[in-house]
Amino acid sequence: MSRLAFARRVVVAAVVCAVVLAGVAPFAAVSAAGAASSATVSVAGVDSVGLEETATATLRAADVPAGAGVGAFAVNVTYDPSVVSVRVADSDFAVETAAPESGVLRIVGYTDARSGPTGDVALAALDVTGESAGDATLGVEVDTLADADGSAITRTTADASVEVTGGSDGGETDGGDTTDSPDDPGGESDDDTGGSSGGSNSGGARTSVRTSASNGGLAVDIRNAKPGAPVEVDLSGVERGGVRVDGLSLTLGAKSDAKLTVRALDSVPDGTPALDGGPLSYLDVAHDVDDSAISGVNFTVSVSKATLTDRGLDPADLRLYRYSDGEWRALSTGVAGETDDEVRFTAVSPGLSVFALAPAPAGAAFAVTTGPLPSSVVVGDSVTVTATVENTGQTRGETTVDLTVDGAVSESRTLDLAPGETRTVEFVVAADAVGRYDVAVDGVSAGTLRVDAESTPTPTATTESEPATTGTSTPGFGAVTAALAAALAALVALARRRT
């Protein structure tokens, strides 16, 4: 291998490191010393594509001036990921790709040719796939277009548009998908209703919610949920004994897909003890997602006024209860509104399980929920543990809540709460020793706290000859730029020796 070829391979390695490892714009610091005329970089060759079909487009640089052939490029292709997806299909250049964020495809290419191509240059062939009907703009952002010596080629950019044609699968709403019945996590499926709800973008794919009749309830299949973004599910077909579940809002924190089967029942499901107090209805939510992957669940439930009258119940006395860890716990429940015939309630749950709508106990009763813990701390830090305590009963009462660490009581608080009153308490835990500790408030887990040893920063050696630097820069950019500059300098020096 010649020294020139070796130097070019150094440039290649630096480019790949810049894109894949540092995620910064390679060649951004190269000076613009190329030809005076401009090349135009754009995506061309595709005006439309069918739904779920793929067409080939070309990322090209048009009018590259003679004597300034393309030796390397770094281009971001931008697009609407809810309408199309884009990937590199082929290239005459050696290319590396990355996706720094949804709707951005970063393409870095290079060639070992001493004098790169000029004129209309195909940088890469792109596969453009229709994801949903609509119009999308294929934008181009050029970080670098350089010749074989590393000098920037003057350039402009031009955006293109592509139309995705083809109808949706009848009944599709807001980007949802209604085809096929999902596998039923809670029983055998029957009567696919084709219902759907919801729909949002998540990492380049649409969020879809499919519902179908199943086992006396509704099967729900959630796909491509964005972590932290609520997914709304219409459950208005789930009803029993004057109680209708209007819907739930599910927020996933660590998983993008979930399957549920939701059933309203007159009696408690097998294997679950009955709730005292005469529930109006039970709600069984079979699911394939752990509580650890759920950030929160909001229920909306409507109860007929005739049912409330027959039972002699005041709407303010009703609570939604959840069965978890071997016991029933009241959830924060409130009246959200009413019509001439119904009263609508909302309730917040930390997870999915078996639920019951029932009157609160005649006396005081208390429900505790805990806030999140940090994933880890170092020795010497202090951690604040928060808990919300609600009196879910019908009379004022006093309760003592304990903070426990590995089962041992660390601190206690006594609260006096009126019916329906909620109060947040805070406990401070000192991280005195390395280890993992189970933290709970009044028996409700707040999570596991990991305490790490305090890290000692490694001193950086400096010399008097090092120049001082000022200003700001993108993290990780300086090292990559230095590597690129050194590689390009070597390439230019070797090229000059040949001439």
C-alpha positions as CSV (number, residue, x, y, z in Angstrom):
1,M,0.0,0.0,0.0
2,S,1.3,3.4,-1.0
3,R,1.8,6.2,1.6
4,L,-0.9,8.2,-0.2
5,A,-3.5,5.3,0.0
6,F,-2.6,4.9,3.6
7,A,-3.2,8.6,4.3
8,R,-6.6,8.4,2.7
9,R,-7.5,5.4,4.8
10,V,-6.6,7.5,7.9
11,V,-9.1,10.1,6.6
12,V,-11.7,7.4,6.3
13,A,-11.2,6.2,9.8
14,A,-11.5,9.7,11.2
15,V,-14.7,10.3,9.2
16,V,-16.2,7.1,10.6
17,C,-15.3,8.0,14.1
18,A,-16.8,11.5,13.7
19,V,-20.1,10.1,12.6
20,V,-20.6,6.9,14.5
21,L,-18.8,7.7,17.8
22,A,-18.9,11.5,18.2
23,G,-22.0,12.3,16.3
24,V,-20.6,15.6,15.1
25,A,-20.3,17.2,11.7
26,P,-17.1,16.0,10.0
27,F,-15.0,18.4,8.0
28,A,-16.9,21.3,9.5
29,A,-13.5,23.1,10.1
30,V,-12.1,22.6,6.6
31,S,-11.6,25.9,4.9
32,A,-13.5,26.8,1.8
33,A,-10.7,26.9,-0.9
34,G,-12.5,25.0,-3.7
35,A,-13.5,26.2,-7.1
36,A,-15.5,29.4,-7.5
37,S,-18.6,27.8,-9.2
38,S,-21.1,26.0,-7.1
39,A,-22.4,22.4,-7.0
40,T,-26.0,21.7,-6.0
41,V,-26.7,18.9,-3.6
42,S,-30.2,17.4,-3.6
43,V,-32.4,14.3,-3.6
44,A,-33.7,13.6,-7.1
45,G,-35.5,10.9,-9.0
46,V,-38.7,10.3,-6.9
47,D,-41.8,12.4,-6.9
48,S,-44.2,9.8,-5.5
49,V,-44.3,6.4,-3.9
50,G,-47.1,4.0,-3.0
51,L,-48.1,3.3,0.6
52,E,-45.8,0.5,2.0
53,E,-43.9,0.6,-1.3
54,T,-40.3,1.6,-2.0
55,A,-38.9,3.8,-4.7
56,T,-35.3,4.6,-5.5
57,A,-34.0,8.2,-5.3
58,T,-30.5,9.6,-5.8
59,L,-28.6,11.8,-3.5
60,R,-26.5,13.8,-6.0
61,A,-24.2,16.7,-6.4
62,A,-24.9,18.4,-9.7
63,D,-22.4,20.6,-11.6
64,V,-19.3,19.7,-9.6
65,P,-16.6,21.8,-11.3
66,A,-13.8,20.2,-13.2
67,G,-10.6,20.0,-11.2
68,A,-12.6,19.7,-7.9
69,G,-13.8,16.2,-8.0
70,V,-15.7,14.9,-5.0
71,G,-13.4,13.1,-2.6
72,A,-15.5,13.1,0.5
73,F,-18.9,14.3,1.7
74,A,-21.0,14.5,4.8
75,V,-24.7,15.1,4.2
76,N,-27.9,15.0,6.4
77,V,-31.0,14.0,4.6
78,T,-34.1,15.1,6.5
79,Y,-37.7,13.8,6.1
80,D,-41.0,13.4,7.9
81,P,-40.7,9.8,9.4
82,S,-44.5,9.6,9.8
83,V,-44.8,9.8,6.0
84,V,-41.7,8.1,4.7
85,S,-38.6,6.3,5.8
86,V,-35.2,6.7,4.0
87,R,-32.1,4.5,3.9
88,V,-29.0,4.1,1.8
89,A,-29.4,1.4,-0.9
90,D,-26.1,1.7,-2.7
91,S,-23.2,4.0,-3.5
92,D,-20.0,4.1,-5.6
93,F,-18.4,5.8,-2.6
94,A,-17.5,4.0,0.6
95,V,-20.2,5.2,2.9
96,E,-21.2,5.1,6.6
97,T,-24.6,6.1,7.9
98,A,-26.0,7.1,11.2
99,A,-29.4,8.4,12.6
100,P,-28.6,11.1,15.1
101,E,-32.4,11.7,15.6
102,S,-35.7,10.7,14.2
103,G,-36.2,12.0,10.6
104,V,-32.5,12.5,10.0
105,L,-30.2,10.2,8.0
106,R,-26.5,11.2,8.1
107,I,-24.4,9.9,5.2
108,V,-20.6,10.2,5.1
109,G,-18.8,9.0,2.0
110,Y,-15.3,9.0,0.6
111,T,-13.3,7.6,-2.3
112,D,-9.7,6.4,-2.7
113,A,-9.6,7.9,-6.3
114,R,-6.9,10.5,-6.6
115,S,-9.3,12.8,-8.5
116,G,-12.9,12.3,-7.6
117,P,-15.8,12.5,-10.1
118,T,-17.0,15.8,-11.5
119,G,-20.2,17.0,-13.3
120,D,-23.4,15.3,-12.0
121,V,-22.2,13.0,-9.3
122,A,-24.4,10.3,-7.7
123,L,-23.4,10.3,-4.1
124,A,-25.7,7.5,-3.0
125,A,-28.9,5.6,-4.1
126,L,-31.7,5.9,-1.5
127,D,-34.6,3.7,-0.8
128,V,-37.7,5.8,0.0
129,T,-40.6,3.9,1.5
130,G,-44.1,5.2,2.0
131,E,-45.2,4.9,5.6
132,S,-48.5,6.8,5.5
133,A,-50.5,8.8,2.9
134,G,-49.3,12.4,2.7
135,D,-46.6,14.8,1.5
136,A,-43.0,14.8,2.8
137,T,-40.1,17.1,2.1
138,L,-36.7,15.5,1.5
139,G,-34.3,18.1,2.8
140,V,-30.6,18.3,2.4
141,E,-28.1,19.7,4.9
142,V,-24.5,19.6,3.7
143,D,-21.8,19.4,6.4
144,T,-19.1,18.9,3.9
145,L,-18.5,18.5,0.2
146,A,-14.7,18.2,-0.3
147,D,-12.2,17.3,-3.0
148,A,-9.5,14.7,-2.7
149,D,-7.1,17.3,-1.0
150,G,-9.7,18.1,1.6
151,S,-10.6,21.5,0.2
152,A,-14.3,22.4,0.4
153,I,-16.2,22.6,-2.8
154,T,-18.6,25.5,-3.0
155,R,-22.1,24.2,-3.0
156,T,-25.8,25.0,-2.6
157,T,-28.7,22.7,-1.6
158,A,-32.2,22.1,-3.0
159,D,-35.1,20.3,-1.3
160,A,-37.4,17.9,-3.0
161,S,-40.9,16.7,-2.2
162,V,-42.4,13.2,-2.4
163,E,-46.1,12.2,-2.2
164,V,-47.1,9.0,-0.6
165,T,-50.2,7.7,-2.5
166,G,-52.7,5.0,-1.5
167,G,-55.6,4.9,0.9
168,S,-55.5,4.0,4.6
169,D,-56.9,0.7,5.9
170,G,-60.5,1.9,6.3
171,G,-61.3,3.1,9.9
172,E,-57.8,4.4,10.5
173,T,-57.6,7.4,12.7
174,D,-54.8,9.7,13.6
175,G,-52.2,7.4,12.2
176,G,-53.6,4.4,13.9
177,D,-53.8,1.0,12.1
178,T,-56.9,-1.2,12.1
179,T,-55.8,-4.3,10.2
180,D,-55.6,-7.7,11.8
181,S,-56.6,-8.7,15.3
182,P,-53.8,-8.8,17.8
183,D,-52.7,-11.8,19.7
184,D,-55.0,-12.0,22.8
185,P,-53.0,-11.8,26.1
186,G,-56.1,-12.5,28.2
187,G,-58.2,-15.0,26.3
188,E,-59.2,-16.3,22.8
189,S,-60.1,-13.6,20.3
190,D,-63.4,-13.3,18.5
191,D,-65.3,-10.8,16.5
192,D,-62.7,-8.4,15.2
193,T,-64.4,-5.0,15.4
194,G,-61.6,-3.2,13.5
195,G,-61.7,-0.3,16.0
196,S,-58.7,1.9,16.6
197,S,-57.6,5.1,18.3
198,G,-54.5,7.2,18.9
199,G,-51.5,7.7,16.7
200,S,-48.3,9.6,17.0
201,N,-44.7,9.5,15.8
202,S,-42.2,7.4,17.7
203,G,-38.6,7.1,16.5
204,G,-39.6,7.1,12.8
205,A,-42.6,4.8,13.1
206,R,-46.3,5.6,13.7
207,T,-47.9,4.8,17.0
208,S,-50.8,2.5,16.3
209,V,-53.6,1.3,18.6
210,R,-55.7,-1.7,17.4
211,T,-58.8,-2.8,19.3
212,S,-60.9,-5.9,18.7
213,A,-63.7,-7.8,20.6
214,S,-62.2,-10.5,22.7
215,N,-63.4,-12.8,25.5
216,G,-66.3,-10.5,26.5
217,G,-64.1,-7.4,26.4
218,L,-61.7,-5.6,24.2
219,A,-58.2,-6.7,23.1
220,V,-55.8,-3.8,22.6
221,D,-52.6,-3.9,20.6
222,I,-50.3,-0.9,21.0
223,R,-47.3,-0.6,18.6
224,N,-44.4,1.9,18.5
225,A,-45.4,4.0,21.5
226,K,-43.0,6.8,22.2
227,P,-41.6,6.6,25.7
228,G,-43.0,9.3,27.9
229,A,-45.9,10.1,25.5
230,P,-49.4,9.0,26.6
231,V,-51.3,6.6,24.3
232,E,-55.0,7.1,24.4
233,V,-57.2,4.0,24.1
234,D,-60.9,4.1,23.5
235,L,-62.6,1.5,25.7
236,S,-66.2,2.7,25.5
237,G,-67.4,-0.8,24.6
238,V,-66.4,-2.2,28.0
239,E,-69.5,-1.9,30.2
240,R,-71.2,-3.8,33.0
241,G,-73.9,-3.1,35.5
242,G,-74.2,0.6,34.9
243,V,-70.4,1.2,34.9
244,R,-68.7,2.0,31.6
245,V,-65.0,2.3,31.1
246,D,-64.6,5.1,28.6
247,G,-60.9,4.8,28.1
248,L,-57.4,4.7,29.5
249,S,-54.3,6.7,28.8
250,L,-51.1,4.5,29.0
251,T,-47.7,6.0,29.2
252,L,-44.8,3.6,28.6
253,G,-41.3,4.5,29.9
254,A,-39.2,1.5,28.8
255,K,-41.1,-0.4,26.1
256,S,-42.7,0.6,22.8
257,D,-45.3,-2.2,22.4
258,A,-48.0,-3.5,24.7
259,K,-51.0,-5.9,24.5
260,L,-53.9,-5.7,26.8
261,T,-57.3,-7.4,27.2
262,V,-59.8,-5.3,29.2
263,R,-63.0,-6.8,30.6
264,A,-65.7,-5.5,32.9
265,L,-67.0,-8.1,35.4
266,D,-69.8,-8.6,37.9
267,S,-67.5,-10.7,40.2
268,V,-63.9,-10.8,41.0
269,P,-61.7,-12.8,38.5
270,D,-60.5,-16.2,39.6
271,G,-57.3,-16.1,41.8
272,T,-58.0,-12.6,43.2
273,P,-59.7,-12.0,46.6
274,A,-62.9,-10.0,46.6
275,L,-62.8,-6.4,47.8
276,D,-65.0,-5.6,50.8
277,G,-67.6,-2.9,50.6
278,G,-69.7,-4.1,47.7
279,P,-68.0,-3.0,44.4
280,L,-70.2,-1.7,41.6
281,S,-68.0,-3.5,39.1
282,Y,-64.6,-5.2,38.6
283,L,-62.2,-4.4,35.8
284,D,-59.7,-7.1,34.7
285,V,-56.8,-5.8,32.6
286,A,-54.6,-8.7,31.3
287,H,-51.4,-7.3,30.0
288,D,-47.9,-8.4,28.7
289,V,-46.0,-5.4,30.0
290,D,-44.4,-5.1,33.5
291,D,-45.2,-2.2,35.9
292,S,-41.5,-1.3,35.6
293,A,-42.0,-0.4,32.0
294,I,-45.1,1.8,32.7
295,S,-44.8,5.4,33.7
296,G,-48.5,5.8,34.5
297,V,-52.1,4.9,33.7
298,N,-55.1,7.2,33.7
299,F,-58.6,5.7,33.7
300,T,-61.9,7.5,32.7
301,V,-65.0,5.7,34.0
302,S,-68.7,6.7,33.8
303,V,-71.4,5.5,36.2
304,S,-75.2,5.9,35.6
305,K,-77.0,8.1,38.1
306,A,-79.7,5.4,38.3
307,T,-77.0,2.9,39.6
308,L,-75.8,5.5,42.2
309,T,-79.4,6.1,43.3
310,D,-80.2,2.4,43.6
311,R,-77.1,1.9,45.7
312,G,-77.6,5.1,47.8
313,L,-74.2,6.3,46.9
314,D,-72.8,9.8,46.8
315,P,-70.4,10.2,43.8
316,A,-67.7,11.7,46.0
317,D,-67.6,8.5,48.0
318,L,-66.5,6.3,45.0
319,R,-62.9,5.1,44.6
320,L,-61.1,3.0,42.0
321,Y,-59.1,0.3,43.8
322,R,-56.2,-1.7,42.4
323,Y,-55.1,-5.2,43.5
324,S,-51.3,-5.4,43.7
325,D,-48.7,-7.1,45.8
326,G,-51.4,-9.2,47.6
327,E,-53.7,-6.4,48.7
328,W,-56.3,-3.9,47.5
329,R,-55.1,-0.2,47.4
330,A,-57.3,2.8,46.7
331,L,-56.2,5.0,43.8
332,S,-56.5,8.8,43.6
333,T,-60.1,9.1,42.2
334,G,-62.1,12.3,41.4
335,V,-65.3,13.4,39.8
336,A,-64.5,14.9,36.4
337,G,-68.0,15.9,35.3
338,E,-71.6,14.7,34.8
339,T,-74.5,14.7,32.4
340,D,-78.2,14.3,33.0
341,D,-77.7,10.5,33.1
342,E,-74.1,9.8,34.2
343,V,-71.2,10.9,36.4
344,R,-67.7,10.7,35.0
345,F,-64.7,9.8,37.2
346,T,-61.0,9.8,36.6
347,A,-58.4,7.8,38.4
348,V,-54.6,7.5,38.3
349,S,-52.8,4.1,38.7
350,P,-49.1,3.3,38.7
351,G,-49.7,0.1,36.7
352,L,-52.1,-2.5,35.3
353,S,-53.9,-5.3,37.2
354,V,-57.4,-6.1,38.5
355,F,-59.4,-3.0,39.5
356,A,-62.7,-2.4,41.4
357,L,-65.0,0.6,41.6
358,A,-66.4,0.7,45.1
359,P,-67.5,3.1,47.8
360,A,-64.8,4.3,50.2
361,P,-64.8,2.9,53.7
362,A,-67.0,4.7,56.2
363,G,-64.0,5.6,58.3
364,A,-60.7,7.1,57.4
365,A,-58.5,5.1,54.9
366,F,-55.2,6.1,53.4
367,A,-53.5,5.5,50.1
368,V,-49.8,6.1,49.5
369,T,-47.9,6.6,46.2
370,T,-44.2,7.2,45.9
371,G,-42.1,9.3,43.6
372,P,-39.2,8.1,41.5
373,L,-35.7,7.6,42.9
374,P,-32.5,8.5,41.0
375,S,-30.9,5.5,39.3
376,S,-27.7,5.9,41.3
377,V,-25.8,8.2,43.5
378,V,-22.3,8.3,45.0
379,V,-21.2,8.0,48.6
380,G,-21.8,11.2,50.5
381,D,-24.9,12.3,48.5
382,S,-28.3,12.8,50.0
383,V,-31.5,11.5,48.3
384,T,-35.0,13.0,48.8
385,V,-37.7,10.4,48.8
386,T,-41.2,11.8,48.2
387,A,-44.6,10.2,48.9
388,T,-48.2,11.3,48.4
389,V,-50.7,10.3,51.1
390,E,-54.4,10.6,50.4
391,N,-57.3,10.0,52.8
392,T,-59.6,7.8,50.7
393,G,-62.1,7.3,53.4
394,Q,-65.2,9.3,54.4
395,T,-64.1,10.8,57.7
396,R,-61.1,12.7,58.9
397,G,-58.3,10.6,60.3
398,E,-54.7,10.4,61.4
399,T,-52.0,8.1,60.0
400,T,-48.3,7.5,60.5
401,V,-46.2,6.7,57.4
402,D,-42.8,5.1,57.8
403,L,-39.7,5.4,55.5
404,T,-37.9,2.0,55.4
405,V,-34.5,1.2,54.0
406,D,-34.0,-2.6,53.5
407,G,-37.0,-3.1,55.8
408,A,-35.7,-1.1,58.7
409,V,-37.7,2.0,59.7
410,S,-35.5,5.1,59.1
411,E,-38.0,7.9,59.7
412,S,-41.7,8.4,60.4
413,R,-44.2,11.2,59.8
414,T,-47.7,11.5,61.3
415,L,-50.4,13.2,59.2
416,D,-54.0,14.3,59.9
417,L,-56.1,14.4,56.8
418,A,-59.7,15.3,55.9
419,P,-61.7,13.0,53.6
420,G,-60.2,13.3,50.1
421,E,-57.3,15.4,51.3
422,T,-53.9,14.7,49.8
423,R,-50.5,15.7,51.2
424,T,-46.9,15.1,49.9
425,V,-44.2,14.3,52.4
426,E,-40.4,14.2,51.9
427,F,-37.8,12.1,53.6
428,V,-34.0,12.7,53.2
429,V,-31.8,9.6,53.0
430,A,-28.0,9.9,53.4
431,A,-26.0,7.6,51.1
432,D,-23.4,6.6,53.6
433,A,-22.1,3.3,52.2
434,V,-21.7,1.6,48.8
435,G,-24.4,-0.9,48.0
436,R,-28.0,-1.4,46.8
437,Y,-30.9,-0.5,49.1
438,D,-34.6,-1.2,48.8
439,V,-36.5,2.0,49.8
440,A,-40.2,2.0,50.7
441,V,-42.8,4.4,52.2
442,D,-45.5,2.8,54.3
443,G,-44.8,-0.5,52.6
444,V,-45.1,0.9,49.1
445,S,-41.8,0.5,47.2
446,A,-40.0,3.6,46.0
447,G,-37.5,1.5,44.1
448,T,-33.9,0.3,44.6
449,L,-31.2,2.9,45.3
450,R,-27.7,2.2,44.1
451,V,-24.9,3.9,45.9
452,D,-21.5,3.9,44.1
453,A,-18.0,4.7,45.3
454,E,-17.0,8.3,44.6
455,S,-15.1,8.5,41.4
456,T,-11.7,10.3,41.4
457,P,-11.1,12.4,38.2
458,T,-8.0,11.5,36.3
459,P,-5.7,14.5,36.1
460,T,-4.9,15.7,32.6
461,A,-1.2,16.2,31.9
462,T,-0.4,19.6,30.3
463,T,2.7,21.2,29.0
464,E,3.8,24.8,28.7
465,S,3.8,24.6,25.0
466,E,0.1,23.8,24.8
467,P,-1.8,26.9,23.6
468,A,-4.7,28.1,25.6
469,T,-8.2,27.9,24.0
470,T,-11.2,30.0,24.5
471,G,-14.8,30.0,23.3
472,T,-17.3,27.1,23.1
473,S,-17.4,24.0,21.0
474,T,-19.6,20.9,20.5
475,P,-18.7,18.2,23.0
476,G,-16.4,15.7,21.4
477,F,-15.8,18.0,18.4
478,G,-12.2,19.1,19.2
479,A,-10.7,15.7,19.2
480,V,-12.4,14.7,16.0
481,T,-11.4,17.9,14.2
482,A,-7.8,17.5,15.3
483,A,-7.8,13.9,13.9
484,L,-9.3,15.1,10.7
485,A,-6.9,18.0,10.3
486,A,-3.9,15.8,10.9
487,A,-5.1,13.2,8.4
488,L,-6.0,15.8,5.8
489,A,-2.6,17.5,6.3
490,A,-0.9,14.2,5.7
491,L,-2.9,13.6,2.6
492,V,-2.2,17.0,1.1
493,A,1.5,16.7,1.9
494,L,1.8,13.3,0.2
495,A,-0.2,14.6,-2.8
496,R,2.2,17.5,-3.2
497,R,5.2,15.1,-3.2
498,R,3.7,13.2,-6.1
499,T,3.3,16.4,-8.1
